[in-house]
Amino acid sequence: MSNARRAIGLDIGGTKIAGAVVAEDGSMLAELTEPTPDVSDAATMTALLLEMVEKLRAQHPDVVAIGVGAAGTVEWPTGRIRWAPNNAYRDWEIRAELESATGLPAVVDNDANVAGLAEARLGDTRWSDMILVTVGTGVGSGIVLGGKIYRGPHGLGAELGHIIVNPDGPRCGCGNYGCLEAYASGTALTHMGRESAADDPDGLIATLAREAGVEVTGQTVTKAALQGDLAAQELFGRLGRWLGVGIASMTTIFELEAVVIGGGLVHTGDLLLGPTRLAAREFAYALEARPLVPVVPGTFGSDAGKIGAALLALDHA
């Protein structure tokens, strides 16, 4: 391990930024997490990332590269983030800024792309053809075909969280209506939880939020569901069903070995995966002729993004 190359991996999400020093085998040698600032414009985010890099580099000065996985539409290989539905940064030249400030080579890709790379290459099961679907603040996706990330000609593909599952549905953070993300994300769970709490102010969802002195969030709903609350579990059933609908469409388009579920909500296990699998089977195309694609939890959970970002950096360093 002492001779293994190491890189810094940074994973920028809607609620937090996670960083780690990662070796070539995926092991994390140092970790750091910061909340995503309320003002998440490019200048604020650059300053925070550089501060995190400095802290991680102080612990491991031998890192050879920086990799970033960021929520949003990321040009490849230029590392310019054009836009993000749940963050304020726009036209952010993040790769150039990191390289200029640190003197290290950097790569920047979509957060779900790099998470998919980690799962395909180093997960408990190695996949050559798979889609990673991350369920967190939003719904991200990383497509790995033939063992390589599929990005499209400019790195702007694989936005499966924004396929339309109901054109008459609620407005998504991207501005469109009826996206999968509007139904099957942590943000969607927050909206459903607040509606449920308003309808039943004496229920467990409302009670947990009131006792904590906070507004209902997806975390509140998750806590209630894990305590056996039927109303909260029903919300997970709704979320999982929509996620399964989206997955069925993905597996109709691509012939895959697996759909891997990652992101913050995967730790709920069958609470999420149970209804997701049922719907993925219900809406699968031509089951009599095509095998059902397994829907499995990721190996690395919410660590996949920073691990994958570092692996990508080592690939290109």
N, C-alpha and C positions, 0 to 999 in steps of 0.2 A: 504493500500500500504506500510505503514511503516514496516510491518512485512513480506512482500513478499521477497523471496530470489532474489538475483540479480547476474548476471554473465556478464563478458565482452565477447562480440562477435566481432570477427575480420574477415573481408572479404577481401581476397587477390585476386586482379584482375590483368589484364595485364597493366592497366594504373593507377590504384589507389588502395590504401588500406584504407578501411573504418572500423572504430571501434566505438563501443557504449557500454554503460552500459545498460543492458536490464533486465526488471523485468519479472516475470513469465507470465504476461498477454501480453507480447510483447511490452509494452511501453518502449520507449527509454528515459533514464534519463540524458544521456550525450553522445555527439557525437564528433568524431574526424576523419579527413580525411587527408591522406598524398599521394603524388604522388608515384607510384611505381618507385624505383630508376632505372636509366639507366642500372646500374650493379645490377642485381637482383639475385645474387648468395646467397647461404644459409647464409653465415656469415653476409653479408650486411643486408639481410632481417631479420635475428634474432635480430640484434641490433636495427633495426627500430621498430620491433614489441614490444620488451621489453621497448623501449622508450614510445610507445603509451600506453602500459599497465600501465606503471608508472604514466603517466599523467591522465589516466582514474581512476586509483585506488586512486589517490590523491583526486579526487572529491568524490569518493564513496568507502571508505576503507572497506566497509562491503561486497564486492563482494566475492562469494564463489567458483567461478570456471572461467575458460577461455575456450571459444570455438573458433575454427578457421575453416573457410571455405576457401579452397584454390583451385585456378585453377590448375588442373593437376591430375595425377594418384596417389591417396592416399591410402595407406594400412590401412585397418580397422581391429582391433581397435588400432593398434600400433601407428598410427599417423605419419608414415614415408611417406614423399612425394617422390615417385620414380623419377618422371619426369613431366615436364610441357611443352606444345608446345609453349607457348608465354612468358615464364619466364625462367631465366637462372638457377634456383635452380634444383639440382639433388641429389637424395639420402639424403634428408634433414630430420634429426631426430627432427623435430620441436616440437612434443609433449614432448619428453624427455627434450629438451632444455628449453622449457617454464616452465615445472614443476620444474626443477632444479633451475632455476633462480628466480622464484616467490614464490615457496612453495605452489602454488595452484594446484588443480587437473585440467587437461586440456584434451580436446578432439579435434581431427583434422579430418576433413572429406572433401570431394570434395565440392567446393563452391555451385554448383547447387543442390547437395543433401540437404544441409542445407537450402537453399532457398526454395526448394520444401517442406521441413518439415514445414517451417513457413507458406507457402501458404495453405497447406493442413490442418494444425491444427488451424490457427488463421485468415485465409483469410475471406473475406466477405461471401463467400460460403465455407463450410467445405467439403473437399473431402476425400474419403477413397481410391479411385483408380484413380490416375492422373499422368500425366507427366508434369513437369515444364520444359520449354525450355527457356533458358536465351540467349538473343541476345545482346552481347556486343562486346568486343574485339574479342572474339571467340563465339562459340555456345556451351553452356553447357546444361546438362539435369539432372534432378533429378526425379527418378521414385519412387512414393509412392504407394505401394500395400497393401491393408488391413490396411491402416493408418500408415504403417511403411516404412522407407526408404529401397528400394531394392539396395543392393550393390554387390551381388555375394559372393562367398565363401571367398574371400580375400579383399573385398572392392574395386575391380577394375572394376566393371561393369558400365553400364549406360553411356557409352560414345557415345551418339547418335549424337553428333556434328561431329563424325568421321565415320558415316556410309557413304558408297560410293554412291553418286547419279549420278556420271558420271566418269567412269574409265579413260576417255580421257580428263578429266578436268584439271584445274590449280593445281599447287602444293600447298598443305596446309602447315601451320606452323608445323604440325606433321611430315612432310616429305612424306606423301602419296599424291596421286593425286585424285582430284575429290571429296573430302569430302564435306559434307553439310556445314561445317564451311568455306570452301573456297568460297562458293557461297552466304552464308546467314548471314554473320557476319559484325560487324563494320569494320573489316579489309578488307573484300571483298568490302564494300561500299567505303572505301578509294581508293582501286585499281580502281574500276569503275569510281569514281569521277575524278581521275587523268587522266584516259583515255579520259573521256568526256571533261575535261578542255583543254587537248592537242588538241583535235579535234575542239573545239570551244573556242579559247582564249578570245573572246569577250562576251561569255556567262556569266550568273550570277555566276555559280560555280567558274570559273576562276577569275571573277571580285572580288568576296567576299574574296578569298584567297589573291589576289594581294593587295587589300585594307588593309587587316590585316597583310600583310607582312609575311605570312606563306605558307607552302605547303598545297595543298588540303588534307583534311581529311574527314572521315565520318561525322564529325560535320559540315563541310562546306557544304556538300551535304544536310544534314538535314536542315540546315538553309535556303538554297536555295529552297528546296522543300516546307518548311513551308511558304515561301514567294510566293508560287505559280509557281515556275519555272518548266516548263513542262519537261525539260531534267532531272532535279533532281528527279522529281516525277516518271519518267520512270525508273530510276535506282532503286527506292524503289519498283516499280512494279516487276522488275526482281528479286530483293532480296526476296521479299515476295513470289513470285511464287516458287522459290527454297525452301524456308522455308516450304511452303505448301506441296511440294513434299515429303520432309522429314517427315513431320507430318503425311501424309497419310500412309507412311510405318510404322510409329510407331503405328498408330491406327489399322493397319492390324494385327500387332503382338499381341498387348495388347487390351483387352476390357476395356475401360476407361470411367470414368464419364466426364472427361474434359482434354484438353490440355491447360495449363496455360502458357502465354507468359510473361516473365520477362526480366530483364536486361536493359541496358541503352537506347536501341532503342524503348522500348515499349511506352515511353512517346509521340511518334509521332502518336499514336492512329491509325485511319483508314488508314493512309498513309502506315503503315506496315501491319496492321491486315486485311485490305480489300483484297489485292491480296493474302495474306496468306490463308484466308478462302476460297477464290475462288479455289485455287489450291488444298487445302486439300479436298474439295468436289469433284473436277474434278477427282482426282486420288484415291478417297476412294474405298475400296473394298466392293462389294456386297451391295450397298445401298438399294436394294430392300429387303434385308434380315437383314441388320445390321443398327442400327441407326447412323446417322452422329454425330460424337463426336464434341461437341462445342469447339471452339478455343476462349479463353477469356483472357483479360489482367489480370495480377496479381494485388493483392491488395496493395502489399508493394513496387512495383517497384524495384529500385536499393537498397532499405533498406532490402530486404528479406534475403540476405546472412548473414548480421551481426545479424539480429534478430534470424534467424534459428540456427546460430552457438551458440548463447547464450542459446537458448532453449535446444539444444542438450547437452550443458555443464551442464545445470541444471538437465536434465534427468539422467546424469551419475555421477553427483557430489556426 
